[in-house]
Amino acid sequence: MTPPLEITPLPYHEDPLGYFAVLRDRPGAVLLDSGRPTAPGGRYDILSCDPLALLEVDGAGRVHGDPALAGLSPFAAQQALLDRLSREVPESDLPFLGGLIGYWSYDLGQRLEPVAGQARPAVTLPASRVGLYDWALIQDHDRRESWLVGSAARRDEVLAWLSAAARPAEAFRLTAPFAAELSREEYLARFHAVQAYIRAGDCYQINLAQRFSAPYAGDLWAAYRRLRKATPTPYAGYQAWTGPEGERAILSLSPERFLECRDGRVETRPIKGTRPRGATPTEDRRLAAELEASLKDRAENVMITDLLRNDLGRVCRPGSVRVPTLCGLESYANVHHLVSVITGELAADKRPMDLLAAAFPGGSITGAPKVRAMQIIDELEPSRRSAYCGSLGYVDVRGRMDTSIAIRSVVAEAGRLHLWGGGGLVADSKGDEEYAETLDKIRHLMNALATPTNDDKWNKKDLHLVDRDIDIQ
């Protein structure tokens, strides 16, 4: 039995960066970041480190980190690890009282569905990496309160860590501009291939993405802080670790919730439909109104909403799945989105990990029907997506869960940064517009990472993109 849990108040901070800066160098440090005080919609920050155990899943779906769990499937192994954290918990509205925190990559979906795996693994992060955490620092921004959740021994240990001085963030810079894996012409050739599949009846919608990469030097925590300032979002997250392969990290600035489960109530919030923010209030209102009136964007959203209704129906109580919001407008720092809300009640014999497995990967970043869409994505995108379009989040001991869709996310490995921009293609999509949308979604991330310094050798207006093929390491 895990030692009894205690909930200790801490000084409240408007953002989690000060707390996490002290913890970020510790083993297994994780940050789930609501983007406050500037991002809309988020409420809780969850920080932790020094997990009791850590599981990684490789590209073949094999589980590493605990020999007793090695023969299980990835989700079964993670559930078995969570079941080890048996503890008495007090009544609390806090979202996390111990459990799993980590990520599940898009590539993990290939272990769940019949996808050939033609795309090359250009980034070799584990397909999933989750830790079992018996403590957390939680900030509730609605109530403006902070809490340390853990045993008495853990509390004393964490308070000692927090009393130390944070290592200052060091400089960060790109050492060359971002380069596109696909040229514009190569992207458009894949766009036309998707259109052919749609006309042939293989699919209704495909989420086609392209990848961009750049070499970097310096501190990834500084890079995350820069991204967070440029595009605060309610489902952000930061994980960085060093192993035999060198430094690896996920820097996610996602605006999209994937799955939340709280006391058996389930919610998912797919995003489909995007416009950039306007340069003036008048232009901004025009772009928002244009998005709300777009039949094409609404059709994309409705297709994915129906797909997710089906996914939730696999594990929710019959008749409980509802759509309280269809194609609602949400505005963020750099874009407007259409967002739907689908809810349900988890069946009595199901747990949140069953829900995650049933709906993974999220339909908003595959297309419809899901399995055929994933097969076409695997055929047309030259490199696997890694953590992009996967999920970051937590599953706690009471059966609560919250996960994001890892869009607007940067993967760091072997001295290079990788990020992706994508969008849903339907029958009446236009190639030039879709290509521009992939850039609109991530240009602000690339520009934030490429803020010039005195030794930059390229023009600022060109920092966001070099439209040439790159040599993948």
TORNU-162631 format. One record per residue (C-alpha): residue in three letters; x negated, y, z negated. Coordinates in Angstrom, 2 decimals. Layout:
BEGIN
 rest      px      py      pz
  ALA       X       Y       Z
...
//
This chain:
BEGIN
 rest      px      py      pz
  MET    0.00    0.00    0.00
  THR   -1.34    3.43    0.99
  PRO   -1.69    5.81   -2.01
  PRO    1.41    7.93   -2.70
  LEU    1.87   11.01   -0.57
  GLU    1.72   14.53   -1.98
  ILE    2.70   17.78   -0.24
  THR    0.54   20.75   -1.26
  PRO    1.20   24.35   -0.12
  LEU   -1.60   26.21    1.66
  PRO   -1.96   29.83    2.79
  TYR    0.06   30.46    5.96
  HIS   -1.70   31.59    9.16
  GLU    0.06   32.92   12.25
  ASP   -1.92   30.51   14.41
  PRO   -3.81   27.30   13.64
  LEU   -7.18   28.29   15.09
  GLY   -8.81   29.36   11.83
  TYR   -7.94   26.11   10.08
  PHE   -8.93   23.93   13.01
  ALA  -12.22   25.74   13.60
  VAL  -13.39   24.34   10.24
  LEU  -12.29   20.79   11.08
  ARG  -13.07   20.54   14.79
  ASP  -16.47   18.87   14.43
  ARG  -15.18   16.10   12.18
  PRO  -14.52   12.58   13.55
  GLY  -11.22   12.22   15.38
  ALA  -10.24   15.88   15.01
  VAL   -6.90   16.61   16.70
  LEU   -4.79   19.74   17.12
  LEU   -1.15   19.82   18.25
  ASP   -0.60   23.53   18.79
  SER    2.72   25.40   19.05
  GLY    1.06   28.42   20.66
  ARG    2.26   30.83   18.01
  PRO    2.50   33.70   17.45
  THR    3.05   34.46   21.16
  ALA    4.44   31.29   22.79
  PRO    8.23   30.84   22.88
  GLY    9.94   27.76   21.51
  GLY    7.26   26.10   19.39
  ARG    7.61   25.69   15.63
  TYR    4.99   23.36   14.12
  ASP    1.20   23.03   14.28
  ILE   -0.23   19.66   13.24
  LEU   -3.97   19.28   12.51
  SER   -5.93   16.31   11.26
  CYS   -9.24   14.45   11.45
  ASP  -11.04   11.41    9.99
  PRO   -8.42    8.78   10.95
  LEU   -8.22    5.46    9.13
  ALA   -8.58    3.69   12.49
  LEU   -8.87    4.58   16.15
  LEU   -7.60    2.59   19.15
  GLU   -8.63    3.11   22.75
  VAL   -7.07    1.48   25.82
  ASP   -9.28    1.02   28.87
  GLY   -8.28    1.27   32.51
  ALA   -7.39   -2.42   32.63
  GLY   -5.02   -2.08   29.68
  ARG   -7.35   -3.77   27.16
  VAL   -7.22   -2.52   23.57
  HIS  -10.47   -1.60   21.80
  GLY  -11.21   -0.56   18.23
  ASP   -9.71   -3.43   16.22
  PRO  -10.34   -7.09   17.13
  ALA   -7.09   -8.15   15.45
  LEU   -5.11   -6.03   17.93
  ALA   -7.18   -6.72   21.03
  GLY   -4.83   -9.28   22.54
  LEU   -1.71   -7.10   22.34
  SER   -0.28   -4.79   24.98
  PRO   -1.16   -1.10   24.45
  PHE    2.15    0.01   22.93
  ALA    2.49   -3.15   20.84
  ALA   -1.03   -2.64   19.46
  GLN   -0.29    0.97   18.59
  GLN    2.95    0.00   16.86
  ALA    1.09   -2.68   14.88
  LEU   -1.47   -0.08   13.83
  LEU    1.29    2.31   12.75
  ASP    2.93   -0.47   10.70
  ARG   -0.23   -0.70    8.58
  LEU    0.46    2.73    7.10
  SER    2.93    1.52    4.51
  ARG    3.60    4.29    2.04
  GLU    6.17    5.90   -0.17
  VAL    7.17    9.25    1.30
  PRO    9.10   12.07   -0.36
  GLU   12.18   13.66    1.18
  SER   10.83   16.28    3.57
  ASP   11.80   18.15    6.73
  LEU    8.16   18.28    7.83
  PRO    7.70   16.54   11.17
  PHE    4.69   14.36   10.27
  LEU    3.92   12.50    7.04
  GLY    1.18   10.29    8.46
  GLY    1.03    8.06   11.51
  LEU   -0.35    8.07   15.05
  ILE   -1.71   11.13   16.85
  GLY   -3.34   11.02   20.27
  TYR   -2.69   10.82   23.99
  TRP   -1.30    8.42   26.55
  SER   -2.61    9.05   30.08
  TYR   -0.56    8.92   33.25
  ASP   -2.76    6.01   34.33
  LEU   -1.40    3.94   31.44
  GLY    1.86    3.86   33.39
  GLN    0.18    1.59   35.92
  ARG    0.05   -1.06   33.19
  LEU    3.85   -0.82   32.83
  GLU    4.97   -0.72   36.47
  PRO    3.93   -2.55   39.69
  VAL    1.50    0.05   41.06
  ALA   -1.42   -1.16   43.17
  GLY   -4.09    1.18   41.80
  GLN   -5.50    2.34   45.15
  ALA   -6.59    5.76   43.87
  ARG  -10.13    5.91   42.53
  PRO  -10.79    6.60   38.83
  ALA  -12.60    9.91   39.28
  VAL  -12.37   10.57   35.52
  THR  -13.10    7.68   33.16
  LEU  -11.41    8.79   29.94
  PRO   -9.64    5.96   28.11
  ALA   -6.11    5.33   29.34
  SER   -5.00    6.06   25.78
  ARG   -6.69    7.15   22.57
  VAL   -4.73    7.29   19.31
  GLY   -5.78    7.46   15.69
  LEU   -3.99    6.39   12.51
  TYR   -3.96    9.47   10.27
  ASP   -2.99    9.35    6.60
  TRP   -3.03   13.14    6.18
  ALA   -2.23   16.32    8.11
  LEU   -2.22   20.08    7.79
  ILE    1.15   21.33    9.04
  GLN    2.27   24.88    9.74
  ASP    5.97   25.74   10.02
  HIS    6.19   29.04   11.88
  ASP    9.92   29.45   11.43
  ARG    9.53   29.42    7.64
  ARG    6.01   30.88    7.73
  GLU    4.68   28.12    5.48
  SER    1.65   25.82    5.59
  TRP    1.34   22.43    3.92
  LEU   -1.30   19.78    3.33
  VAL    0.26   16.30    3.47
  GLY   -1.78   13.43    2.02
  SER   -2.75   11.47   -1.06
  ALA   -4.31   13.26   -4.04
  ALA   -7.74   11.93   -3.06
  ARG   -7.29   13.08    0.54
  ARG   -6.07   16.47   -0.62
  ASP   -9.22   17.06   -2.64
  GLU  -11.37   15.89    0.26
  VAL   -9.62   18.12    2.80
  LEU   -9.68   21.16    0.52
  ALA  -13.44   20.72    0.23
  TRP  -13.73   20.62    4.03
  LEU  -11.58   23.74    4.38
  SER  -13.72   25.64    1.90
  ALA  -16.76   25.33    4.18
  ALA  -17.63   27.94    6.77
  ALA  -16.53   27.20   10.33
  ARG  -19.19   26.72   12.98
  PRO  -18.83   29.77   15.23
  ALA  -17.65   29.09   18.76
  GLU  -20.57   29.24   21.15
  ALA  -20.52   30.72   24.63
  PHE  -18.68   28.95   27.43
  ARG  -18.97   29.46   31.18
  LEU  -18.43   27.75   34.48
  THR  -21.67   27.21   36.34
  ALA  -19.91   27.12   39.73
  PRO  -16.39   27.92   40.95
  PHE  -13.55   25.42   40.88
  ALA  -13.47   23.34   44.06
  ALA  -10.44   21.60   45.52
  GLU  -10.55   17.86   46.11
  LEU   -8.21   18.35   49.09
  SER   -8.40   21.05   51.72
  ARG   -5.18   22.86   52.56
  GLU   -4.87   20.77   55.72
  GLU   -5.37   17.53   53.79
  TYR   -2.72   18.53   51.27
  LEU   -0.28   19.33   54.09
  ALA   -0.96   15.96   55.73
  ARG    0.07   14.29   52.47
  PHE    3.09   16.58   52.24
  HIS    4.23   15.38   55.67
  ALA    3.66   11.76   54.62
  VAL    6.00   12.34   51.66
  GLN    8.59   13.85   54.00
  ALA    8.39   10.73   56.16
  TYR    8.98    8.52   53.12
  ILE   12.00   10.63   52.14
  ARG   13.48   10.42   55.65
  ALA   12.92    6.65   55.64
  GLY   14.88    6.32   52.40
  ASP   11.96    5.19   50.22
  CYS   12.49    8.03   47.75
  TYR   14.40   11.22   47.01
  GLN   11.62   13.21   45.41
  ILE    7.85   12.86   44.94
  ASN    5.69   14.89   42.59
  LEU    2.53   15.46   44.64
  ALA   -0.52   16.93   42.89
  GLN   -4.01   18.02   43.84
  ARG   -7.11   18.14   41.66
  PHE   -9.70   20.87   41.16
  SER  -13.09   20.51   39.46
  ALA  -15.95   22.72   38.26
  PRO  -19.16   22.21   36.28
  TYR  -19.45   23.99   32.95
  ALA  -21.87   24.77   30.16
  GLY  -21.19   25.63   26.55
  ASP  -18.51   25.18   23.92
  LEU  -15.16   23.65   24.93
  TRP  -13.52   25.10   21.82
  ALA  -14.31   28.55   23.22
  ALA  -12.78   27.43   26.51
  TYR   -9.59   26.32   24.74
  ARG   -9.32   29.61   22.87
  ARG   -9.68   31.44   26.18
  LEU   -6.96   29.32   27.81
  ARG   -4.64   29.72   24.83
  LYS   -4.95   33.49   24.99
  ALA   -4.24   33.52   28.73
  THR   -1.23   31.15   28.65
  PRO    0.25   30.39   25.21
  THR    2.65   27.43   25.35
  PRO    4.71   25.52   22.76
  TYR    3.32   22.01   23.40
  ALA   -0.42   22.65   23.56
  GLY   -3.15   20.42   22.18
  TYR   -6.90   19.98   21.82
  GLN   -8.92   16.81   21.36
  ALA  -12.68   16.56   21.85
  TRP  -15.10   13.79   21.01
  THR  -18.60   12.63   21.85
  GLY  -19.63    9.05   22.55
  PRO  -22.07    7.07   24.68
  GLU  -20.55    8.71   27.76
  GLY  -21.20   12.20   26.40
  GLU  -18.71   14.94   25.59
  ARG  -15.08   14.39   26.50
  ALA  -12.03   16.51   25.80
  ILE   -8.42   17.28   26.67
  LEU   -7.40   20.93   26.61
  SER   -3.66   21.03   27.18
  LEU   -1.47   24.13   27.57
  SER    1.76   22.35   28.33
  PRO    5.14   24.11   28.29
  GLU    7.05   20.82   28.59
  ARG    8.37   18.49   25.93
  PHE    8.53   14.83   26.96
  LEU   10.23   12.97   24.11
  GLU   11.29   13.97   20.64
  CYS   12.85   11.50   18.21
  ARG   14.03   12.71   14.81
  ASP   16.17   10.52   12.56
  GLY   17.30    8.52   15.59
  ARG   18.25   11.58   17.67
  VAL   16.37   11.72   20.98
  GLU   15.66   14.72   23.20
  THR   13.74   15.21   26.45
  ARG   13.31   18.52   28.32
  PRO   12.21   18.03   31.96
  ILE   10.92   21.02   33.93
  LYS   11.69   21.26   37.64
  GLY   11.72   24.58   39.46
  THR    9.05   27.27   39.18
  ARG    8.49   30.91   40.12
  PRO    5.59   33.19   39.12
  ARG    6.24   36.12   36.78
  GLY    6.63   39.45   38.53
  ALA    4.18   42.33   38.39
  THR    6.97   44.71   37.33
  PRO   10.17   44.17   35.29
  THR   12.26   44.60   38.44
  GLU   10.23   42.04   40.39
  ASP   10.25   39.68   37.40
  ARG   14.05   39.77   37.18
  ARG   14.32   39.22   40.93
  LEU   12.09   36.14   40.82
  ALA   14.00   34.71   37.84
  ALA   17.34   35.26   39.60
  GLU   15.96   33.70   42.78
  LEU   14.94   30.60   40.86
  GLU   18.31   30.28   39.14
  ALA   20.08   30.56   42.52
  SER   17.79   28.16   44.40
  LEU   19.74   25.10   45.57
  LYS   16.48   23.29   46.36
  ASP   15.02   23.80   42.87
  ARG   18.29   22.88   41.18
  ALA   18.49   19.72   43.30
  GLU   14.98   18.73   42.14
  ASN   15.95   19.27   38.53
  VAL   19.23   17.37   38.78
  MET   17.50   14.35   40.38
  ILE   14.99   14.12   37.54
  THR   17.65   14.74   34.91
  ASP   19.55   11.75   36.26
  LEU   16.37    9.62   36.22
  LEU   15.70   10.52   32.59
  ARG   19.31    9.82   31.63
  ASN   18.70    6.32   32.95
  ASP   15.37    5.97   31.10
  LEU   16.92    7.05   27.80
  GLY   19.85    4.73   28.41
  ARG   17.49    1.74   28.26
  VAL   16.88    2.26   24.53
  CYS   19.69    4.56   23.36
  ARG   23.08    3.57   22.00
  PRO   25.52    3.06   24.91
  GLY   27.54    6.19   25.59
  SER   25.30    8.47   23.52
  VAL   23.23   10.05   26.34
  ARG   24.31   13.62   27.08
  VAL   23.04   16.67   29.06
  PRO   23.80   19.76   26.93
  THR   21.73   22.04   29.20
  LEU   21.32   21.64   32.96
  CYS   18.85   23.86   34.83
  GLY   18.47   26.48   32.10
  LEU   16.00   29.32   32.73
  GLU   12.92   29.52   30.46
  SER   10.20   32.15   30.90
  TYR    6.55   31.78   29.90
  ALA    3.50   34.02   30.11
  ASN    2.82   33.28   33.78
  VAL    5.85   31.46   35.22
  HIS    9.62   31.02   35.08
  HIS   10.94   27.43   34.90
  LEU   14.24   25.61   35.20
  VAL   14.55   23.29   32.19
  SER   17.23   20.71   31.43
  VAL   17.90   19.08   28.05
  ILE   18.93   15.42   27.76
  THR   19.83   13.93   24.38
  GLY   20.76   10.51   23.01
  GLU   20.85    8.34   19.90
  LEU   18.25    5.59   19.57
  ALA   19.77    2.11   19.38
  ALA   19.63    0.48   15.94
  ASP   17.14   -2.20   17.05
  LYS   14.75    0.25   18.77
  ARG   11.90    2.38   17.48
  PRO   10.22    5.48   18.91
  MET    7.41    3.44   20.48
  ASP   10.10    1.49   22.38
  LEU   11.44    4.81   23.63
  LEU    7.99    5.95   24.73
  ALA    7.36    2.70   26.60
  ALA   10.80    2.80   28.26
  ALA   10.44    6.34   29.60
  PHE    6.68    6.47   30.29
  PRO    5.38    8.20   32.35
  GLY    7.84   11.09   32.39
  GLY   10.13   11.24   35.41
  SER    9.56   14.96   35.90
  ILE    6.01   14.23   37.08
  THR    6.66   11.11   39.15
  GLY    9.77   11.53   41.30
  ALA   12.76    9.36   42.02
  PRO   13.16    6.45   42.06
  LYS   10.30    6.27   39.58
  VAL    8.46    3.07   40.51
  ARG    8.48    3.76   44.25
  ALA    7.43    7.35   43.56
  MET    4.46    6.14   41.50
  GLN    3.43    3.79   44.31
  ILE    3.51    6.63   46.85
  ILE    1.56    8.94   44.52
  ASP   -1.07    6.21   44.12
  GLU   -1.31    5.89   47.90
  LEU   -1.53    9.60   48.71
  GLU   -3.48   11.18   45.84
  PRO   -7.14   10.22   46.30
  SER   -8.00   10.23   42.59
  ARG   -6.14    8.97   39.55
  ARG   -4.57   11.54   37.29
  SER   -6.18   10.50   33.99
  ALA   -4.60   12.42   31.09
  TYR   -2.87   14.85   33.47
  CYS    0.88   14.12   33.52
  GLY    0.47   11.77   30.58
  SER    1.50   12.77   27.05
  LEU    0.01   14.21   23.86
  GLY    1.79   13.89   20.56
  TYR    2.51   12.00   17.36
  VAL    4.58    9.13   15.96
  ASP    5.00    9.25   12.19
  VAL    5.72    6.56    9.60
  ARG    9.42    7.48    9.28
  GLY   10.08    6.93   12.97
  ARG    9.79   10.55   14.06
  MET    8.02   11.38   17.31
  ASP    7.26   14.39   19.47
  THR    5.27   14.27   22.71
  SER    4.52   16.64   25.57
  ILE    4.06   16.16   29.29
  ALA    0.38   16.99   29.84
  ILE    0.78   19.46   32.68
  ARG   -1.38   22.63   32.74
  SER   -4.07   20.45   31.21
  VAL   -7.85   20.36   31.59
  VAL   -9.90   17.19   31.22
  ALA  -13.61   17.54   30.39
  GLU  -16.11   14.78   31.11
  ALA  -19.79   14.55   32.04
  GLY  -20.27   18.30   32.22
  ARG  -17.29   18.89   34.53
  LEU  -13.78   20.23   34.07
  HIS  -10.86   18.78   36.02
  LEU   -7.36   20.18   36.32
  TRP   -4.41   19.50   38.55
  GLY   -1.54   21.42   40.10
  GLY    1.53   19.70   41.47
  GLY    5.18   20.02   42.31
  GLY    8.25   18.05   43.26
  LEU    8.84   17.55   46.99
  VAL   12.34   16.95   48.36
  ALA   13.80   16.76   51.87
  ASP   14.07   20.54   52.37
  SER   10.70   21.44   50.83
  LYS    8.35   23.60   52.92
  GLY    4.69   22.66   53.00
  ASP    3.18   26.14   52.73
  GLU    5.44   27.02   49.81
  GLU    4.65   23.80   47.96
  TYR    0.92   24.27   48.47
  ALA    1.20   27.80   47.08
  GLU    3.19   26.53   44.08
  THR    0.43   24.10   43.10
  LEU   -1.91   27.09   42.89
  ASP    0.60   29.38   41.16
  LYS    0.90   26.90   38.29
  ILE   -2.81   26.73   37.47
  ARG   -4.48   29.80   38.97
  HIS   -4.27   31.60   35.62
  LEU   -6.02   28.65   33.92
  MET   -8.84   28.64   36.45
  ASN   -9.24   32.40   36.26
  ALA   -9.27   32.32   32.46
  LEU  -12.02   29.69   32.45
  ALA  -13.97   31.62   35.08
  THR  -14.05   34.99   33.33
  PRO  -17.20   36.58   34.82
  THR  -20.41   37.14   32.90
  ASN  -23.45   39.15   33.89
  ASP  -25.15   36.17   35.54
  ASP  -22.17   35.14   37.69
  LYS  -23.15   34.81   41.33
  TRP  -19.69   34.86   42.91
  ASN  -17.00   37.46   43.37
  LYS  -14.24   37.57   40.76
  LYS  -11.43   37.27   43.30
  ASP  -12.92   33.96   44.51
  LEU  -13.49   32.40   41.11
  HIS  -10.27   30.43   41.02
  LEU  -10.78   28.26   44.08
  VAL  -13.22   26.95   46.63
  ASP  -11.12   25.21   49.30
  ARG  -13.57   22.43   50.15
  ASP  -13.99   18.77   49.32
  ILE  -16.19   18.04   46.33
  ASP  -18.54   15.27   45.39
  ILE  -16.83   13.42   42.53
  GLN  -19.28   12.26   39.90
//
